[in-house]
Amino acid sequence: MEKSDLAFGHLCPKHHLANLDLEMLKQAIAKSHAELVVIDWKGVGGFKDQLIQMLDELKIPYKKVKEFEAL
């Protein structure tokens, strides 16, 4: 296993995405000191637009999981 500077703090399962709001996302990011959000693009389904809108509002960058597959 290769060393990496990545660490995952919070995960939101697909069945809870409907409950994820701006305040919860803000708290998760603050508590884990996240600099970036990694999104399972296929896994978020119809919540993509809502999630991206919240991340943009919080000015938090994001990347798709597949961007890390080569690491």
C-alpha positions in Angstrom: 0.0 0.0 0.0 1.3 3.4 -1.0 1.5 6.3 1.5 -0.8 9.2 0.8 -1.7 12.6 2.3 -5.4 11.7 2.1 -7.6 10.9 5.0 -11.4 10.6 5.0 -13.3 12.2 7.9 -17.1 11.8 7.2 -19.1 9.6 4.9 -22.7 10.0 4.0 -24.5 6.9 2.8 -26.7 7.1 -0.2 -29.9 6.4 1.8 -29.2 9.5 4.0 -28.4 12.0 1.2 -32.0 13.3 1.3 -31.4 14.4 4.9 -28.1 16.1 4.2 -28.6 19.9 4.5 -26.2 22.8 4.4 -25.8 23.0 8.2 -24.9 19.3 8.5 -22.5 19.6 5.6 -20.9 22.7 7.2 -20.5 20.9 10.5 -19.0 17.8 9.0 -16.5 19.9 7.1 -15.6 22.0 10.1 -15.2 19.1 12.5 -12.9 17.1 10.2 -11.1 20.2 8.9 -11.8 19.1 5.4 -10.0 20.9 2.5 -11.8 18.9 -0.1 -14.9 16.8 -0.6 -14.7 13.5 -2.6 -17.9 12.6 -4.3 -18.9 9.1 -5.6 -20.5 10.6 -8.7 -22.6 7.5 -9.5 -23.5 7.0 -5.9 -25.1 10.4 -5.3 -27.6 10.0 -8.1 -30.2 12.7 -8.2 -28.6 14.6 -5.4 -25.6 15.8 -7.5 -27.0 19.3 -8.2 -28.1 19.8 -4.5 -24.7 18.7 -3.2 -22.7 20.8 -5.7 -24.8 23.8 -4.9 -24.1 23.4 -1.2 -20.4 22.9 -1.7 -20.2 26.0 -4.0 -22.0 28.0 -1.3 -19.5 26.9 1.3 -16.6 27.5 -1.2 -15.4 23.9 -0.7 -13.7 22.3 -3.6 -14.7 18.8 -4.7 -13.4 15.9 -6.8 -14.9 12.8 -8.1 -13.8 9.4 -6.7 -12.6 8.3 -10.1 -9.9 11.0 -10.0 -8.3 9.1 -7.1 -8.5 5.6 -8.6 -5.0 5.9 -10.1 -3.4 6.8 -6.7 
